[in-house]
Amino acid sequence: MSSATEKLVLPGVLTAEQAARTVAGIAAVQRPDGAIPWFRGHHLDPWDHVEAAMALDTAGEHARAEAAYRWLAEHQNPDGSWYAAYADGDAAAPTDRARETNFVAYVAVGVWHHYLSTGDDAFIDRMWPTVYAAVEFVLRLQQPGGQIGWKREDDGTGVTDALLTGSSSIHQALRCALAIAEHREEPQPDWELAAGLLAHAVRHHPERFLDKSRYSMDWYYPVLGGALTGAAAKERIERDWDRFVVPGLGVRCVVPNPWITGGESCELALALWAMGESDRAVEILQWIQHLRAENGMYWTGYVYEDDAIWPEELTAWTAGSLLLAVAALGGDEATTAVFGGEHLPSGLEPDCCGHGEHTAPN
């Protein structure tokens, strides 16, 4: 077992052998061209593709992770975007031609994570045009209040409604993009302003986002994406803990449905770790081991009132989210850097409402 894989051992969650099986399970899903679909025969989406690639990096599978980023570079649209979904297969034909901003932005998180995992400056140089174009695509949908419109339709129409989960994820991505720009000594003041405006909207203006408060992601993502920290993060998590957390099982995807999901549970664990609450994070990860399959992968979810796995699919991104949470708890430097955020650029937040806000081109 490599020294990198040793950080994926967590008592009550993963043994060395279990960690190796999970890594091998994700690797088995990856296609020869680097693409990582949800599972073989299902579609790929750019966000979950990056999450799985990051998980491979935590295990020292750097060549596989780099192949995943190369796939993104080769399939980027001329406007800097990717489609929301691609068919599994050599043709990689898009099956959903919308271009979702949080899907597009997440490449920056993955690229910075890979660089921190490898120290490969040549990789950063190769991926910089991809990251730059992706960020520019996303920021063209930033609204005057700082929030990011959630997608552009196939015909080019911008959807200006914003999602709190998506914008919170973009906040993390912009900070990673700024870190890449700083590393390359290519400052991007417009990105700094955009990141600050976005953070301000997430922290102080819930009315600027569509109401998706039934979804657990809207609950914890402002913390996971780094916009809320300290007392504000703790207050938000405590407020709705009993709404979303099912003791002994995991985290509901959406209330009032009796359905817990592995991905949301692992992401909450990451958010708890970022808040300094590692004990609670470990407990969540221990609970969801009932989702683990014999091959080391994880079922997407479980309907506890029916005692039924649903849907019956073992997704690379669910396994990936678990490995990332375990890596953070184990002190993996790249993972703690992108999710802890202590050393990521923070952007320039406006002094007060109305100051510094701008209208981005639509």
Secondary structure, DSSP 8 states (H G I E B T S, - for coil): --HHHHTT-BTTTB-HHHHHHHHHHHHHHS-TTS---SSTTS-B-HHHHHHHHHHHHHTT-HHHHHHHHHHHHHH--TTS---SEE-SSTT--EEE--EEHHHHHTHHHHHHHHHHHH--HHHHHHHHHHHHHHHHHHHTTB-TTS-BEEEE-TTS-EEEEE-HHHHHHHHHHHHHHHHHHHHTT---HHHHHHHHHHHHHHHH-GGGS---TTBHHHHHHHHHTTSS-HHHHHHHHHHTHHHHEETTTEEESBTTS-EEEHHHHHHHHHHHHHTT-HHHHHHHHHHGGGGB-TTS-BBSEEETTTTEESS--B-HHHHHHHHHHHHHHTT-HHHHHHHH-TTS------SSTTTT------
